[in-house]
């Protein structure tokens, strides 16, 4: 499993992106993509690569049950459990507020909204925001708010016929005013225009406001959720 670049490991049937966890120099982040279930050997090789880079601990991207089993065998435990929801893009929510393309000058305001909307473990830094935008082959980054301000933002991604709401955040003081639904509806319409057949989103079990927003926009919870795993190195 050779190192193909500074941040990516590849093997037959998958890849892993390595880097710091949202500004924490001693915590590594392991984002995995695979076309077949991972083996414990692959996970151990990723752990070894992170350890050689000097990280003291690691957290993973959100994992489905089939992928999480190899991590359990490699000594990982569940850090967070997540709801997983899907939208078939047939019946889309109405758009009653306008959105606009996010500019680079909006990034500080976007990160401020993100920090207000999420607990410390989930907050994005500049690198995390860049990674969220680049996590899929195509992405749409939109903001919404009065008079050019940022009350909410969404990053929507697509890979082939699969769509993802990568990140959605609403300023707490602006909740229940339609801004969250505006950026979600914009992203869903963009996905449908590009031939996507289904959109997925995940959210923490305790994120009642986010779960209510997604369900109001037509997402339905799937029986099997996701989990974020972690371990010391």
C-alpha positions as CSV (number, residue, x, y, z in Angstrom):
1,X,0.0,0.0,0.0
2,X,2.3,2.8,-1.2
3,X,2.0,6.5,-0.3
4,X,0.8,8.1,-3.5
5,X,1.0,11.7,-2.2
6,X,1.6,13.5,1.0
7,X,-2.0,12.9,2.2
8,X,-3.3,9.8,0.5
9,X,-2.7,6.1,0.7
10,X,-4.1,3.8,-1.9
11,X,-4.6,0.0,-2.2
12,X,-6.5,-2.3,-4.4
13,X,-10.2,-1.4,-3.9
14,X,-9.8,1.7,-1.8
15,X,-8.0,4.8,-0.5
16,X,-7.5,6.7,2.7
17,X,-6.8,10.4,3.1
18,X,-4.7,11.3,6.1
19,X,-4.3,14.7,7.8
20,X,-4.9,16.6,11.0
21,X,-8.3,16.7,12.7
22,X,-9.5,20.3,12.2
23,X,-6.5,22.1,13.5
24,X,-5.4,19.7,16.1
25,X,-1.8,18.9,15.3
26,X,-1.7,15.8,17.6
27,X,-5.0,14.3,16.3
28,X,-5.0,12.6,13.0
29,X,-8.0,12.3,10.6
30,X,-8.5,9.1,8.6
31,X,-11.1,9.5,5.7
32,X,-11.7,6.2,3.9
33,X,-13.2,5.3,0.6
34,X,-13.5,1.7,-0.5
35,X,-15.3,-0.4,-3.1
36,X,-15.1,-3.5,-0.9
37,X,-15.1,-4.1,2.9
38,X,-11.9,-3.1,4.6
39,X,-9.6,-5.6,6.2
40,X,-8.0,-5.2,9.6
41,X,-4.6,-5.3,7.8
42,X,-5.5,-2.2,5.8
43,X,-6.6,-0.4,8.9
44,X,-3.4,-1.3,10.7
45,X,-1.4,0.0,7.8
46,X,-3.2,3.3,8.0
47,X,-2.7,3.5,11.7
48,X,1.0,2.9,11.2
49,X,1.2,5.7,8.6
50,X,-0.5,8.1,11.0
51,X,1.8,7.0,13.9
52,X,4.9,7.6,11.8
53,X,3.6,11.1,11.1
54,X,3.6,11.9,14.8
55,X,-0.1,11.8,15.7
56,X,-1.1,10.7,19.2
57,X,-4.6,9.7,18.3
58,X,-6.9,9.4,15.3
59,X,-10.6,9.8,14.4
60,X,-12.2,8.5,11.3
61,X,-14.7,9.8,8.8
62,X,-18.3,8.6,9.2
63,X,-18.4,4.9,8.6
64,X,-21.1,2.4,7.6
65,X,-21.4,-0.8,9.7
66,X,-19.6,-2.9,7.2
67,X,-16.6,-0.7,7.2
68,X,-16.6,-0.1,10.9
69,X,-16.1,-3.8,11.8
70,X,-12.4,-3.8,10.6
71,X,-11.8,-0.7,12.8
72,X,-13.2,-2.4,15.8
73,X,-10.9,-5.4,15.2
74,X,-8.0,-2.9,15.0
75,X,-8.8,-1.4,18.5
76,X,-11.0,1.5,17.5
77,X,-14.1,2.4,19.6
78,X,-17.1,4.5,18.7
79,X,-16.6,8.2,19.1
80,X,-19.9,9.4,17.8
81,X,-23.1,7.8,16.4
82,X,-24.9,9.5,13.5
83,X,-28.3,9.5,11.8
84,X,-28.1,8.8,8.1
85,X,-30.9,10.2,6.0
86,X,-31.8,9.9,2.3
87,X,-33.7,12.0,-0.3
88,X,-34.9,10.6,-3.6
89,X,-35.1,14.1,-5.1
90,X,-38.7,13.6,-6.4
91,X,-40.6,16.0,-4.1
92,X,-38.3,19.0,-3.4
93,X,-39.0,21.6,-0.8
94,X,-40.0,25.1,-2.0
95,X,-37.4,27.8,-2.3
96,X,-38.8,31.0,-0.6
97,X,-35.5,32.7,0.2
98,X,-32.6,33.4,-2.2
99,X,-29.1,32.0,-1.9
100,X,-25.8,33.1,-3.6
101,X,-22.5,31.6,-4.4
102,X,-20.1,31.7,-1.5
103,X,-17.0,33.9,-2.2
104,X,-13.6,33.5,-0.6
105,X,-14.3,36.7,1.3
106,X,-17.3,34.9,3.0
107,X,-15.1,32.2,4.5
108,X,-14.5,33.9,7.9
109,X,-18.3,34.5,8.3
110,X,-19.0,30.9,7.2
111,X,-16.6,29.6,9.8
112,X,-18.1,31.8,12.5
113,X,-21.6,30.4,11.7
114,X,-20.1,26.9,11.8
115,X,-18.6,27.5,15.2
116,X,-21.9,28.7,16.6
117,X,-23.9,25.9,15.1
118,X,-21.7,22.9,16.2
119,X,-20.1,21.6,19.3
120,X,-16.3,21.9,19.5
121,X,-15.6,18.3,18.3
122,X,-17.5,19.0,15.0
123,X,-16.4,22.5,14.2
124,X,-14.6,23.2,11.0
125,X,-11.4,25.2,10.6
126,X,-10.1,26.6,7.3
127,X,-8.6,23.3,6.3
128,X,-11.7,21.4,7.2
129,X,-13.8,23.7,5.2
130,X,-11.5,23.3,2.2
131,X,-11.6,19.5,2.6
132,X,-15.4,19.5,2.8
133,X,-15.6,21.4,-0.5
134,X,-13.1,19.1,-2.2
135,X,-14.5,15.8,-0.8
136,X,-16.5,15.0,-4.0
137,X,-15.6,15.5,-7.7
138,X,-18.2,18.3,-8.0
139,X,-19.4,20.7,-5.3
140,X,-21.7,23.6,-4.7
141,X,-21.0,26.1,-1.9
142,X,-23.8,28.5,-1.2
143,X,-24.7,31.0,1.5
144,X,-27.9,32.8,2.5
145,X,-28.8,35.8,4.6
146,X,-30.1,39.3,4.7
147,X,-28.1,42.2,3.1
148,X,-25.1,40.0,2.2
149,X,-24.7,38.6,5.7
150,X,-24.2,34.8,6.2
151,X,-27.1,33.3,8.2
152,X,-26.7,29.8,6.8
153,X,-24.5,27.9,4.4
154,X,-24.4,24.6,2.7
155,X,-21.8,22.5,0.8
156,X,-23.4,20.0,-1.6
157,X,-21.4,17.4,-3.4
158,X,-22.0,14.9,-6.1
159,X,-20.1,11.8,-7.3
160,X,-21.8,10.2,-10.4
161,X,-25.4,9.7,-9.6
162,X,-24.9,10.0,-5.8
163,X,-25.4,13.3,-4.0
164,X,-24.3,14.4,-0.6
165,X,-25.2,17.3,1.7
166,X,-21.6,17.6,3.0
167,X,-22.2,20.4,5.5
168,X,-25.1,22.6,6.5
169,X,-25.0,25.2,9.3
170,X,-27.4,27.9,10.4
171,X,-26.6,30.7,12.8
172,X,-28.6,29.9,16.0
173,X,-30.2,33.3,16.1
174,X,-31.4,32.8,12.5
175,X,-33.0,29.4,12.9
176,X,-36.7,28.9,12.0
177,X,-36.5,31.8,9.5
178,X,-36.2,29.7,6.4
179,X,-32.5,30.2,5.8
180,X,-31.6,26.5,6.4
181,X,-34.3,25.3,4.1
182,X,-33.2,27.7,1.5
183,X,-29.6,26.4,1.3
184,X,-30.7,22.7,1.5
185,X,-33.4,23.2,-1.2
186,X,-30.8,24.9,-3.4
187,X,-28.4,22.0,-3.1
188,X,-31.1,19.4,-3.8
189,X,-32.2,21.2,-6.9
190,X,-28.6,21.4,-8.1
191,X,-28.2,17.7,-7.6
192,X,-31.4,16.9,-9.6
193,X,-30.4,19.2,-12.4
194,X,-27.2,17.1,-12.8
195,X,-29.0,13.7,-12.9
196,X,-28.4,12.6,-9.3
197,X,-30.8,10.0,-8.1
198,X,-30.4,10.2,-4.4
199,X,-28.9,12.5,-1.8
200,X,-27.5,11.5,1.6
201,X,-26.9,13.5,4.7
202,X,-25.8,12.5,8.2
203,X,-26.1,14.3,11.5
204,X,-25.3,13.7,15.2
205,X,-27.9,11.9,17.2
206,X,-28.4,14.9,19.5
207,X,-28.7,17.4,16.7
208,X,-32.5,17.8,17.0
209,X,-32.6,21.1,15.0
210,X,-30.7,19.6,12.1
211,X,-32.7,16.4,12.1
212,X,-36.0,18.5,12.0
213,X,-34.7,20.6,9.1
214,X,-33.7,17.6,7.0
215,X,-37.0,15.8,7.7
216,X,-39.0,19.0,6.8
217,X,-37.0,19.1,3.5
218,X,-38.1,15.5,2.6
219,X,-35.2,13.4,3.9
220,X,-36.1,10.1,5.5
221,X,-34.0,8.3,8.1
222,X,-32.4,5.1,7.0
223,X,-32.5,2.0,9.3
224,X,-28.7,1.8,9.7
225,X,-26.8,4.9,10.8
226,X,-23.1,5.7,10.7
227,X,-20.4,6.1,13.3
228,X,-17.2,7.9,13.8
229,X,-14.4,5.8,15.3
230,X,-11.3,6.7,17.2
231,X,-8.3,5.3,19.1
232,X,-5.0,6.3,20.6
233,X,-1.9,5.7,18.6
